């Protein structure tokens, strides 16, 4: 049985690329120029594509990949994918919704604390050696509001 041909539209982390290469017959779009010639030569063999928002998935791309069965996007959003066209052609579309939701919330809280407590300014003060010449960094005080956290 022939190995499933997977097309990477862009470089991914080394571990993921190695795993894809180990499990499938992996093609890398950036290694082939011009893309039109590549799609003409290889397009009918490609059954899966790994992409991201920088590459549109539209009728033109789907025409170049007549055997495509699945498009997997490394993104939360899928605005770059013509879902109606994929549905009409029977191409499944996957993406990573909510994959960063908790991390973004954590970062937002961390940044809010950093701003309120002037952590970046204090860091620069210490790194510049100012504490030796000017003394301790002036601590900030309460700013008069509370930060409410909501969880679902």
Residue pairs with C-beta under 8 A, 6 or more apart in sequence:
2 25
3 24
3 25
4 24
4 25
4 47
4 48
5 24
5 25
5 27
5 42
5 45
5 46
5 47
5 48
6 20
6 24
6 25
6 26
6 27
6 46
6 47
6 48
6 49
6 50
7 27
7 28
7 29
7 42
7 46
7 48
7 49
7 50
7 65
8 17
8 20
8 26
8 27
8 28
8 29
8 50
9 29
9 49
9 50
9 51
9 52
9 54
9 55
10 29
10 30
10 51
10 52
10 54
10 55
11 17
11 28
11 30
12 20
12 50
12 74
17 26
20 26
20 50
24 48
27 42
27 46
29 35
29 38
32 38
32 42
36 64
39 64
39 65
40 64
43 64
43 65
43 66
43 67
44 65
44 66
44 67
45 67
46 65
46 67
46 68
47 67
47 68
47 69
47 70
48 68
48 69
48 70
48 71
48 72
49 57
49 65
49 68
49 70
49 71
49 72
50 72
50 74
51 57
51 71
51 72
51 73
51 74
51 80
52 73
52 74
52 75
53 73
53 75
53 77
53 79
53 80
54 80
55 61
55 80
56 80
56 81
56 82
57 71
57 73
57 80
57 81
57 82
57 85
57 86
57 93
58 82
58 85
59 82
59 85
62 68
62 82
62 85
62 86
62 89
62 91
68 89
68 91
69 90
69 91
69 92
70 91
70 92
70 93
70 94
71 81
71 86
71 91
71 92
71 93
71 94
72 93
72 94
72 95
73 80
73 81
73 93
73 94
73 95
73 96
74 95
74 96
75 95
75 96
76 95
76 96
76 97
76 98
76 99
76 100
77 95
78 93
78 95
81 93
83 93
86 92
86 93
109 147
109 149
112 147
113 119
114 120
116 140
116 143
117 140
118 140
121 137
122 137
125 131
125 137
126 137
130 137
131 137
